[in-house]
Amino acid sequence: MDFVKVCPVTALPTEGAIEVKVEGRAVAVVRSGGRVYAIDDRCSHAEVSLAEGEVYDGTIECWLHGSCFDLRTGEPTNPPATRPVGTYQVRVEDGDVYVAPGGAQP
Protein backbone atom coordinates (compact mmCIF):
# COMPACT_ATOMS: atom_id res chain seq x y z
CA MET A 1 0.00 0.00 0.00
CA ASP A 2 1.29 3.45 -0.91
CA PHE A 3 1.44 6.19 1.70
CA VAL A 4 1.44 9.95 1.08
CA LYS A 5 3.36 12.38 3.28
CA VAL A 6 0.79 14.85 4.66
CA CYS A 7 2.50 16.87 7.42
CA PRO A 8 5.22 16.90 10.04
CA VAL A 9 4.17 15.52 13.43
CA THR A 10 5.04 18.91 14.92
CA ALA A 11 2.14 20.46 12.92
CA LEU A 12 -0.33 18.51 15.07
CA PRO A 13 -1.60 19.83 18.38
CA THR A 14 -0.82 17.60 21.38
CA GLU A 15 -4.52 16.70 21.53
CA GLY A 16 -6.27 17.93 18.40
CA ALA A 17 -6.58 17.85 14.62
CA ILE A 18 -5.67 19.59 11.39
CA GLU A 19 -7.20 19.28 7.95
CA VAL A 20 -5.00 18.10 5.08
CA LYS A 21 -5.71 17.14 1.48
CA VAL A 22 -4.94 13.59 0.39
CA GLU A 23 -5.34 13.17 -3.34
CA GLY A 24 -7.94 15.96 -3.34
CA ARG A 25 -9.91 14.60 -0.39
CA ALA A 26 -10.25 16.45 2.95
CA VAL A 27 -8.79 14.33 5.74
CA ALA A 28 -8.51 15.16 9.45
CA VAL A 29 -5.15 14.12 10.88
CA VAL A 30 -5.64 13.78 14.60
CA ARG A 31 -3.36 13.29 17.59
CA SER A 32 -4.96 11.83 20.70
CA GLY A 33 -3.33 10.05 23.63
CA GLY A 34 0.03 10.17 21.86
CA ARG A 35 -1.26 8.32 18.77
CA VAL A 36 -1.95 9.69 15.29
CA TYR A 37 -5.10 8.90 13.33
CA ALA A 38 -6.62 9.95 10.00
CA ILE A 39 -10.35 10.13 9.26
CA ASP A 40 -12.56 11.77 6.64
CA ASP A 41 -12.86 15.42 7.57
CA ARG A 42 -16.60 15.67 7.06
CA CYS A 43 -19.17 14.81 9.71
CA SER A 44 -21.53 12.14 8.37
CA HIS A 45 -24.46 14.03 9.86
CA ALA A 46 -23.87 17.69 8.95
CA GLU A 47 -21.03 17.70 6.38
CA VAL A 48 -18.87 20.14 8.38
CA SER A 49 -15.17 19.89 9.16
CA LEU A 50 -14.34 17.51 12.00
CA ALA A 51 -10.82 18.97 12.26
CA GLU A 52 -12.42 22.04 13.85
CA GLY A 53 -13.90 19.93 16.66
CA GLU A 54 -12.64 18.93 20.09
CA VAL A 55 -10.50 15.80 20.53
CA TYR A 56 -10.61 13.76 23.74
CA ASP A 57 -10.49 10.14 24.91
CA GLY A 58 -9.84 8.74 21.43
CA THR A 59 -12.79 10.58 19.87
CA ILE A 60 -13.39 13.72 17.85
CA GLU A 61 -16.51 15.82 18.41
CA CYS A 62 -18.28 17.65 15.62
CA TRP A 63 -18.43 21.32 16.56
CA LEU A 64 -21.89 21.87 15.06
CA HIS A 65 -24.19 19.31 16.69
CA GLY A 66 -21.91 17.41 19.06
CA SER A 67 -21.70 14.01 17.39
CA CYS A 68 -18.54 12.15 18.40
CA PHE A 69 -16.62 9.64 16.30
CA ASP A 70 -14.21 6.92 17.43
CA LEU A 71 -10.82 7.75 15.89
CA ARG A 72 -9.92 4.07 15.42
CA THR A 73 -13.08 2.91 13.68
CA GLY A 74 -14.87 6.07 12.48
CA GLU A 75 -18.06 4.85 14.20
CA PRO A 76 -20.29 7.49 15.79
CA THR A 77 -20.38 7.19 19.57
CA ASN A 78 -23.46 9.39 20.08
CA PRO A 79 -26.24 11.03 18.05
CA PRO A 80 -27.24 12.79 15.97
CA ALA A 81 -24.76 11.05 13.62
CA THR A 82 -25.69 7.45 12.80
CA ARG A 83 -23.24 6.69 9.95
CA PRO A 84 -19.48 6.21 10.38
CA VAL A 85 -16.81 8.31 8.70
CA GLY A 86 -13.97 6.76 6.73
CA THR A 87 -10.67 5.98 8.43
CA TYR A 88 -7.20 5.70 6.90
CA GLN A 89 -4.05 3.81 7.73
CA VAL A 90 -1.39 6.09 9.19
CA ARG A 91 2.36 5.77 9.52
CA VAL A 92 4.70 8.11 11.41
CA GLU A 93 8.26 7.98 10.15
CA ASP A 94 11.23 10.30 10.69
CA GLY A 95 9.00 12.99 12.23
CA ASP A 96 6.47 13.00 9.36
CA VAL A 97 2.90 11.69 9.10
CA TYR A 98 1.96 9.51 6.12
CA VAL A 99 -1.57 8.47 5.14
CA ALA A 100 -2.65 5.65 2.82
CA PRO A 101 -5.04 7.43 0.43
CA GLY A 102 -6.76 4.31 -0.84
CA GLY A 103 -7.45 3.03 2.63
CA ALA A 104 -10.66 4.87 3.56
CA GLN A 105 -13.05 2.49 5.23
CA PRO A 106 -16.48 3.79 6.27
N, CA, C and O atoms as a GROMACS GRO file, in nm:
protein
  424
    1MET      N    1   0.084  -0.118   0.000
    1MET     CA    2   0.000   0.000   0.000
    1MET      C    3   0.089   0.124   0.000
    1MET      O    4   0.186   0.132   0.075
    2ASP      N    5   0.054   0.220  -0.084
    2ASP     CA    6   0.129   0.345  -0.091
    2ASP      C    7   0.081   0.442   0.016
    2ASP      O    8  -0.037   0.447   0.049
    3PHE      N    9   0.175   0.516   0.071
    3PHE     CA   10   0.144   0.618   0.170
    3PHE      C   11   0.188   0.753   0.115
    3PHE      O   12   0.286   0.761   0.040
    4VAL      N   13   0.115   0.860   0.152
    4VAL     CA   14   0.144   0.995   0.108
    4VAL      C   15   0.183   1.078   0.229
    4VAL      O   16   0.114   1.077   0.331
    5LYS      N   17   0.294   1.150   0.219
    5LYS     CA   18   0.336   1.238   0.328
    5LYS      C   19   0.239   1.356   0.335
    5LYS      O   20   0.216   1.423   0.235
    6VAL      N   21   0.179   1.380   0.454
    6VAL     CA   22   0.078   1.485   0.466
    6VAL      C   23   0.120   1.602   0.555
    6VAL      O   24   0.073   1.714   0.535
    7CYS      N   25   0.207   1.579   0.654
    7CYS     CA   26   0.250   1.687   0.742
    7CYS      C   27   0.357   1.637   0.837
    7CYS      O   28   0.372   1.516   0.857
    8PRO      N   29   0.432   1.730   0.896
    8PRO     CA   30   0.522   1.690   1.004
    8PRO      C   31   0.441   1.667   1.132
    8PRO      O   32   0.337   1.730   1.151
    9VAL      N   33   0.486   1.578   1.217
    9VAL     CA   34   0.417   1.552   1.343
    9VAL      C   35   0.406   1.680   1.424
    9VAL      O   36   0.308   1.700   1.496
   10THR      N   37   0.505   1.767   1.415
   10THR     CA   38   0.504   1.891   1.492
   10THR      C   39   0.391   1.986   1.450
   10THR      O   40   0.362   2.081   1.522
   11ALA      N   41   0.327   1.963   1.335
   11ALA     CA   42   0.214   2.046   1.292
   11ALA      C   43   0.086   2.010   1.368
   11ALA      O   44  -0.011   2.086   1.365
   12LEU      N   45   0.087   1.895   1.435
   12LEU     CA   46  -0.033   1.850   1.507
   12LEU      C   47  -0.033   1.903   1.650
   12LEU      O   48   0.070   1.903   1.717
   13PRO      N   49  -0.150   1.948   1.697
   13PRO     CA   50  -0.160   1.984   1.839
   13PRO      C   51  -0.137   1.858   1.923
   13PRO      O   52  -0.150   1.747   1.873
   14THR      N   53  -0.103   1.875   2.050
   14THR     CA   54  -0.082   1.760   2.138
   14THR      C   55  -0.207   1.674   2.146
   14THR      O   56  -0.199   1.552   2.149
   15GLU      N   57  -0.322   1.739   2.150
   15GLU     CA   58  -0.452   1.670   2.153
   15GLU      C   59  -0.544   1.751   2.064
   15GLU      O   60  -0.612   1.843   2.109
   16GLY      N   61  -0.547   1.715   1.934
   16GLY     CA   62  -0.627   1.793   1.840
   16GLY      C   63  -0.606   1.747   1.698
   16GLY      O   64  -0.547   1.642   1.674
   17ALA      N   65  -0.656   1.827   1.602
   17ALA     CA   66  -0.658   1.785   1.462
   17ALA      C   67  -0.626   1.901   1.369
   17ALA      O   68  -0.642   2.018   1.403
   18ILE      N   69  -0.581   1.864   1.249
   18ILE     CA   70  -0.567   1.959   1.139
   18ILE      C   71  -0.627   1.894   1.015
   18ILE      O   72  -0.636   1.772   1.005
   19GLU      N   73  -0.668   1.978   0.922
   19GLU     CA   74  -0.720   1.928   0.795
   19GLU      C   75  -0.606   1.928   0.694
   19GLU      O   76  -0.530   2.025   0.684
   20VAL      N   77  -0.596   1.820   0.618
   20VAL     CA   78  -0.500   1.810   0.508
   20VAL      C   79  -0.576   1.758   0.385
   20VAL      O   80  -0.688   1.708   0.397
   21LYS      N   81  -0.515   1.771   0.270
   21LYS     CA   82  -0.571   1.714   0.148
   21LYS      C   83  -0.490   1.591   0.111
   21LYS      O   84  -0.367   1.596   0.108
   22VAL      N   85  -0.558   1.483   0.083
   22VAL     CA   86  -0.494   1.359   0.039
   22VAL      C   87  -0.560   1.322  -0.093
   22VAL      O   88  -0.674   1.277  -0.098
   23GLU      N   89  -0.483   1.342  -0.200
   23GLU     CA   90  -0.534   1.317  -0.334
   23GLU      C   91  -0.668   1.387  -0.356
   23GLU      O   92  -0.762   1.328  -0.410
   24GLY      N   93  -0.676   1.514  -0.314
   24GLY     CA   94  -0.794   1.596  -0.334
   24GLY      C   95  -0.904   1.578  -0.232
   24GLY      O   96  -1.006   1.647  -0.238
   25ARG      N   97  -0.888   1.488  -0.139
   25ARG     CA   98  -0.991   1.460  -0.039
   25ARG      C   99  -0.952   1.523   0.095
   25ARG      O  100  -0.836   1.516   0.135
   26ALA      N  101  -1.049   1.585   0.164
   26ALA     CA  102  -1.026   1.645   0.295
   26ALA      C  103  -1.017   1.535   0.400
   26ALA      O  104  -1.109   1.454   0.416
   27VAL      N  105  -0.904   1.533   0.471
   27VAL     CA  106  -0.879   1.433   0.574
   27VAL      C  107  -0.837   1.506   0.702
   27VAL      O  108  -0.757   1.598   0.698
   28ALA      N  109  -0.893   1.463   0.815
   28ALA     CA  110  -0.851   1.516   0.945
   28ALA      C  111  -0.741   1.426   0.998
   28ALA      O  112  -0.761   1.305   1.017
   29VAL      N  113  -0.624   1.484   1.023
   29VAL     CA  114  -0.515   1.412   1.088
   29VAL      C  115  -0.521   1.453   1.234
   29VAL      O  116  -0.515   1.571   1.267
   30VAL      N  117  -0.532   1.354   1.320
   30VAL     CA  118  -0.564   1.378   1.460
   30VAL      C  119  -0.461   1.313   1.552
   30VAL      O  120  -0.418   1.200   1.529
   31ARG      N  121  -0.420   1.389   1.656
   31ARG     CA  122  -0.336   1.329   1.759
   31ARG      C  123  -0.418   1.322   1.887
   31ARG      O  124  -0.474   1.422   1.931
   32SER      N  125  -0.423   1.204   1.946
   32SER     CA  126  -0.496   1.183   2.070
   32SER      C  127  -0.426   1.075   2.151
   32SER      O  128  -0.397   0.967   2.100
   33GLY      N  129  -0.399   1.104   2.276
   33GLY     CA  130  -0.333   1.005   2.362
   33GLY      C  131  -0.199   0.960   2.310
   33GLY      O  132  -0.158   0.846   2.332
   34GLY      N  133  -0.129   1.049   2.239
   34GLY     CA  134   0.003   1.017   2.186
   34GLY      C  135   0.002   0.938   2.056
   34GLY      O  136   0.109   0.908   2.002
   35ARG      N  137  -0.115   0.904   2.004
   35ARG     CA  138  -0.126   0.832   1.877
   35ARG      C  139  -0.177   0.924   1.769
   35ARG      O  140  -0.240   1.026   1.798
   36VAL      N  141  -0.150   0.890   1.644
   36VAL     CA  142  -0.195   0.969   1.529
   36VAL      C  143  -0.294   0.888   1.447
   36VAL      O  144  -0.272   0.770   1.418
   37TYR      N  145  -0.403   0.952   1.409
   37TYR     CA  146  -0.510   0.890   1.333
   37TYR      C  147  -0.542   0.976   1.211
   37TYR      O  148  -0.503   1.093   1.205
   38ALA      N  149  -0.612   0.919   1.114
   38ALA     CA  150  -0.662   0.995   1.000
   38ALA      C  151  -0.804   0.947   0.969
   38ALA      O  152  -0.829   0.827   0.956
   39ILE      N  153  -0.896   1.044   0.957
   39ILE     CA  154  -1.035   1.013   0.926
   39ILE      C  155  -1.085   1.114   0.823
   39ILE      O  156  -1.027   1.221   0.807
   40ASP      N  157  -1.194   1.079   0.754
   40ASP     CA  158  -1.256   1.177   0.664
   40ASP      C  159  -1.290   1.302   0.744
   40ASP      O  160  -1.337   1.293   0.858
   41ASP      N  161  -1.266   1.417   0.685
   41ASP     CA  162  -1.286   1.542   0.757
   41ASP      C  163  -1.425   1.600   0.740
   41ASP      O  164  -1.443   1.722   0.747
   42ARG      N  165  -1.522   1.518   0.717
   42ARG     CA  166  -1.660   1.567   0.706
   42ARG      C  167  -1.750   1.482   0.795
   42ARG      O  168  -1.754   1.359   0.783
   43CYS      N  169  -1.821   1.550   0.883
   43CYS     CA  170  -1.917   1.481   0.971
   43CYS      C  171  -2.021   1.412   0.884
   43CYS      O  172  -2.070   1.471   0.788
   44SER      N  173  -2.055   1.288   0.916
   44SER     CA  174  -2.153   1.214   0.837
   44SER      C  175  -2.295   1.263   0.861
   44SER      O  176  -2.387   1.224   0.790
   45HIS      N  177  -2.314   1.348   0.959
   45HIS     CA  178  -2.446   1.403   0.986
   45HIS      C  179  -2.466   1.540   0.922
   45HIS      O  180  -2.568   1.566   0.859
   46ALA      N  181  -2.366   1.630   0.938
   46ALA     CA  182  -2.387   1.769   0.895
   46ALA      C  183  -2.290   1.818   0.789
   46ALA      O  184  -2.300   1.933   0.747
   47GLU      N  185  -2.197   1.732   0.744
   47GLU     CA  186  -2.103   1.770   0.638
   47GLU      C  187  -2.018   1.893   0.671
   47GLU      O  188  -1.988   1.973   0.583
   48VAL      N  189  -1.979   1.907   0.798
   48VAL     CA  190  -1.887   2.014   0.838
   48VAL      C  191  -1.754   1.953   0.878
   48VAL      O  192  -1.744   1.832   0.900
   49SER      N  193  -1.652   2.036   0.887
   49SER     CA  194  -1.517   1.989   0.916
   49SER      C  195  -1.504   1.934   1.058
   49SER      O  196  -1.535   2.003   1.155
   50LEU      N  197  -1.459   1.810   1.068
   50LEU     CA  198  -1.434   1.751   1.200
   50LEU      C  199  -1.304   1.804   1.260
   50LEU      O  200  -1.289   1.806   1.382
   51ALA      N  201  -1.210   1.847   1.176
   51ALA     CA  202  -1.082   1.897   1.226
   51ALA      C  203  -1.100   2.019   1.314
   51ALA      O  204  -1.011   2.052   1.392
   52GLU      N  205  -1.213   2.087   1.303
   52GLU     CA  206  -1.242   2.204   1.386
   52GLU      C  207  -1.302   2.167   1.520
   52GLU      O  208  -1.327   2.255   1.603
   53GLY      N  209  -1.327   2.039   1.543
   53GLY     CA  210  -1.390   1.993   1.666
   53GLY      C  211  -1.291   1.963   1.777
   53GLY      O  212  -1.170   1.969   1.757
   54GLU      N  213  -1.344   1.929   1.892
   54GLU     CA  214  -1.264   1.893   2.009
   54GLU      C  215  -1.223   1.745   2.001
   54GLU      O  216  -1.299   1.661   1.953
   55VAL      N  217  -1.102   1.717   2.050
   55VAL     CA  218  -1.050   1.580   2.053
   55VAL      C  219  -1.028   1.542   2.198
   55VAL      O  220  -0.963   1.614   2.274
   56TYR      N  221  -1.082   1.426   2.238
   56TYR     CA  222  -1.061   1.376   2.374
   56TYR      C  223  -1.095   1.228   2.381
   56TYR      O  224  -1.184   1.180   2.310
   57ASP      N  225  -1.024   1.156   2.465
   57ASP     CA  226  -1.049   1.014   2.491
   57ASP      C  227  -1.063   0.929   2.365
   57ASP      O  228  -1.150   0.842   2.360
   58GLY      N  229  -0.980   0.955   2.264
   58GLY     CA  230  -0.984   0.874   2.143
   58GLY      C  231  -1.101   0.902   2.052
   58GLY      O  232  -1.133   0.821   1.965
   59THR      N  233  -1.167   1.019   2.072
   59THR     CA  234  -1.279   1.058   1.987
   59THR      C  235  -1.259   1.200   1.937
   59THR      O  236  -1.178   1.276   1.992
   60ILE      N  237  -1.333   1.235   1.832
   60ILE     CA  238  -1.339   1.372   1.785
   60ILE      C  239  -1.486   1.412   1.782
   60ILE      O  240  -1.572   1.336   1.736
   61GLU      N  241  -1.513   1.534   1.831
   61GLU     CA  242  -1.651   1.582   1.841
   61GLU      C  243  -1.678   1.685   1.734
   61GLU      O  244  -1.601   1.780   1.718
   62CYS      N  245  -1.786   1.668   1.661
   62CYS     CA  246  -1.828   1.765   1.562
   62CYS      C  247  -1.870   1.893   1.634
   62CYS      O  248  -1.950   1.889   1.728
   63TRP      N  249  -1.817   2.005   1.590
   63TRP     CA  250  -1.843   2.132   1.656
   63TRP      C  251  -1.985   2.182   1.638
   63TRP      O  252  -2.031   2.265   1.716
   64LEU      N  253  -2.057   2.133   1.536
   64LEU     CA  254  -2.189   2.187   1.506
   64LEU      C  255  -2.300   2.127   1.592
   64LEU      O  256  -2.376   2.200   1.655
   65HIS      N  257  -2.310   1.994   1.595
   65HIS     CA  258  -2.419   1.931   1.669
   65HIS      C  259  -2.372   1.836   1.779
   65HIS      O  260  -2.455   1.777   1.849
   66GLY      N  261  -2.241   1.820   1.794
   66GLY     CA  262  -2.191   1.741   1.906
   66GLY      C  263  -2.176   1.592   1.884
   66GLY      O  264  -2.146   1.519   1.980
   67SER      N  265  -2.195   1.543   1.763
   67SER     CA  266  -2.170   1.401   1.739
   67SER      C  267  -2.022   1.372   1.760
   67SER      O  268  -1.936   1.452   1.723
   68CYS      N  269  -1.993   1.257   1.820
   68CYS     CA  270  -1.854   1.215   1.840
   68CYS      C  271  -1.827   1.091   1.756
   68CYS      O  272  -1.916   1.009   1.733
   69PHE      N  273  -1.702   1.078   1.712
   69PHE     CA  274  -1.662   0.964   1.630
   69PHE      C  275  -1.537   0.900   1.690
   69PHE      O  276  -1.444   0.970   1.730
   70ASP      N  277  -1.537   0.767   1.696
   70ASP     CA  278  -1.421   0.692   1.743
   70ASP      C  279  -1.310   0.707   1.639
   70ASP      O  280  -1.330   0.679   1.521
   71LEU      N  281  -1.193   0.751   1.682
   71LEU     CA  282  -1.082   0.775   1.589
   71LEU      C  283  -1.026   0.647   1.528
   71LEU      O  284  -0.968   0.651   1.420
   72ARG      N  285  -1.043   0.534   1.595
   72ARG     CA  286  -0.992   0.407   1.542
   72ARG      C  287  -1.082   0.348   1.435
   72ARG      O  288  -1.034   0.293   1.336
   73THR      N  289  -1.214   0.360   1.455
   73THR     CA  290  -1.308   0.291   1.368
   73THR      C  291  -1.391   0.385   1.281
   73THR      O  292  -1.447   0.343   1.179
   74GLY      N  293  -1.401   0.513   1.319
   74GLY     CA  294  -1.487   0.607   1.248
   74GLY      C  295  -1.633   0.597   1.289
   74GLY      O  296  -1.716   0.675   1.241
   75GLU      N  297  -1.666   0.504   1.377
   75GLU     CA  298  -1.806   0.485   1.420
   75GLU      C  299  -1.852   0.601   1.508
   75GLU      O  300  -1.776   0.650   1.591
   76PRO      N  301  -1.977   0.646   1.489
   76PRO     CA  302  -2.030   0.749   1.579
   76PRO      C  303  -2.051   0.690   1.717
   76PRO      O  304  -2.094   0.575   1.731
   77THR      N  305  -2.021   0.768   1.820
   77THR     CA  306  -2.038   0.719   1.957
   77THR      C  307  -2.160   0.783   2.025
   77THR      O  308  -2.196   0.744   2.136
   78ASN      N  309  -2.222   0.880   1.958
   78ASN     CA  310  -2.346   0.939   2.008
   78ASN      C  311  -2.418   1.011   1.894
   78ASN      O  312  -2.356   1.046   1.793
   79PRO      N  313  -2.550   1.032   1.909
   79PRO     CA  314  -2.624   1.103   1.805
   79PRO      C  315  -2.591   1.252   1.805
   79PRO      O  316  -2.534   1.304   1.901
   80PRO      N  317  -2.628   1.321   1.698
   80PRO     CA  318  -2.724   1.279   1.597
   80PRO      C  319  -2.665   1.196   1.483
   80PRO      O  320  -2.742   1.140   1.405
   81ALA      N  321  -2.534   1.186   1.470
   81ALA     CA  322  -2.476   1.105   1.362
   81ALA      C  323  -2.509   0.957   1.383
   81ALA      O  324  -2.506   0.907   1.496
   82THR      N  325  -2.541   0.888   1.273
   82THR     CA  326  -2.569   0.745   1.280
   82THR      C  327  -2.480   0.666   1.185
   82THR      O  328  -2.471   0.543   1.196
   83ARG      N  329  -2.412   0.735   1.091
   83ARG     CA  330  -2.324   0.669   0.994
   83ARG      C  331  -2.178   0.696   1.031
   83ARG      O  332  -2.145   0.806   1.077
   84PRO      N  333  -2.091   0.599   1.011
   84PRO     CA  334  -1.948   0.621   1.038
   84PRO      C  335  -1.884   0.711   0.934
   84PRO      O  336  -1.940   0.735   0.827
   85VAL      N  337  -1.765   0.760   0.966
   85VAL     CA  338  -1.681   0.831   0.870
   85VAL      C  339  -1.565   0.739   0.834
   85VAL      O  340  -1.529   0.650   0.911
   86GLY      N  341  -1.506   0.761   0.718
   86GLY     CA  342  -1.397   0.676   0.673
   86GLY      C  343  -1.270   0.697   0.756
   86GLY      O  344  -1.243   0.808   0.802
   87THR      N  345  -1.195   0.592   0.774
   87THR     CA  346  -1.067   0.598   0.843
   87THR      C  347  -0.956   0.556   0.747
   87THR      O  348  -0.981   0.486   0.648
   88TYR      N  349  -0.834   0.598   0.776
   88TYR     CA  350  -0.720   0.570   0.690
   88TYR      C  351  -0.606   0.513   0.772
   88TYR      O  352  -0.591   0.544   0.890
   89GLN      N  353  -0.526   0.429   0.708
   89GLN     CA  354  -0.405   0.381   0.773
   89GLN      C  355  -0.305   0.495   0.781
   89GLN      O  356  -0.292   0.575   0.688
   90VAL      N  357  -0.236   0.502   0.894
   90VAL     CA  358  -0.139   0.609   0.919
   90VAL      C  359  -0.006   0.548   0.958
   90VAL      O  360   0.001   0.444   1.024
   91ARG      N  361   0.099   0.615   0.916
   91ARG     CA  362   0.236   0.577   0.952
   91ARG      C  363   0.309   0.704   0.992
   91ARG      O  364   0.297   0.806   0.924
   92VAL      N  365   0.385   0.699   1.101
   92VAL     CA  366   0.470   0.811   1.141
   92VAL      C  367   0.614   0.763   1.125
   92VAL      O  368   0.654   0.662   1.182
   93GLU      N  369   0.689   0.839   1.046
   93GLU     CA  370   0.826   0.798   1.015
   93GLU      C  371   0.914   0.922   1.003
   93GLU      O  372   0.882   1.016   0.931
   94ASP      N  373   1.026   0.921   1.074
   94ASP     CA  374   1.123   1.030   1.069
   94ASP      C  375   1.059   1.167   1.092
   94ASP      O  376   1.094   1.265   1.026
   95GLY      N  377   0.963   1.172   1.187
   95GLY     CA  378   0.900   1.299   1.223
   95GLY      C  379   0.790   1.345   1.129
   95GLY      O  380   0.740   1.456   1.145
   96ASP      N  381   0.752   1.263   1.031
   96ASP     CA  382   0.647   1.300   0.936
   96ASP      C  383   0.530   1.201   0.944
   96ASP      O  384   0.548   1.085   0.980
   97VAL      N  385   0.411   1.251   0.911
   97VAL     CA  386   0.290   1.169   0.910
   97VAL      C  387   0.258   1.131   0.765
   97VAL      O  388   0.258   1.217   0.677
   98TYR      N  389   0.232   1.004   0.743
   98TYR     CA  390   0.196   0.951   0.612
   98TYR      C  391   0.060   0.885   0.621
   98TYR      O  392   0.029   0.818   0.720
   99VAL      N  393  -0.023   0.904   0.519
   99VAL     CA  394  -0.157   0.847   0.514
   99VAL      C  395  -0.171   0.763   0.387
   99VAL      O  396  -0.122   0.802   0.281
  100ALA      N  397  -0.237   0.649   0.399
  100ALA     CA  398  -0.265   0.564   0.282
  100ALA      C  399  -0.393   0.614   0.218
  100ALA      O  400  -0.501   0.592   0.273
  101PRO      N  401  -0.385   0.681   0.102
  101PRO     CA  402  -0.504   0.743   0.043
  101PRO      C  403  -0.612   0.646   0.000
  101PRO      O  404  -0.730   0.681   0.002
  102GLY      N  405  -0.577   0.527  -0.039
  102GLY     CA  406  -0.676   0.431  -0.084
  102GLY      C  407  -0.739   0.353   0.029
  102GLY      O  408  -0.820   0.264   0.005
  103GLY      N  409  -0.703   0.385   0.150
  103GLY     CA  410  -0.745   0.304   0.263
  103GLY      C  411  -0.867   0.348   0.337
  103GLY      O  412  -0.891   0.299   0.447
  104ALA      N  413  -0.948   0.442   0.283
  104ALA     CA  414  -1.066   0.487   0.356
  104ALA      C  415  -1.166   0.374   0.371
  104ALA      O  416  -1.204   0.308   0.274
  105GLN      N  417  -1.207   0.353   0.494
  105GLN     CA  418  -1.305   0.249   0.523
  105GLN      C  419  -1.417   0.310   0.605
  105GLN      O  420  -1.395   0.350   0.719
  106PRO      N  421  -1.538   0.319   0.550
  106PRO     CA  422  -1.648   0.379   0.627
  106PRO      C  423  -1.697   0.287   0.736
  106PRO      O  424  -1.789   0.321   0.810
   0.00000   0.00000   0.00000
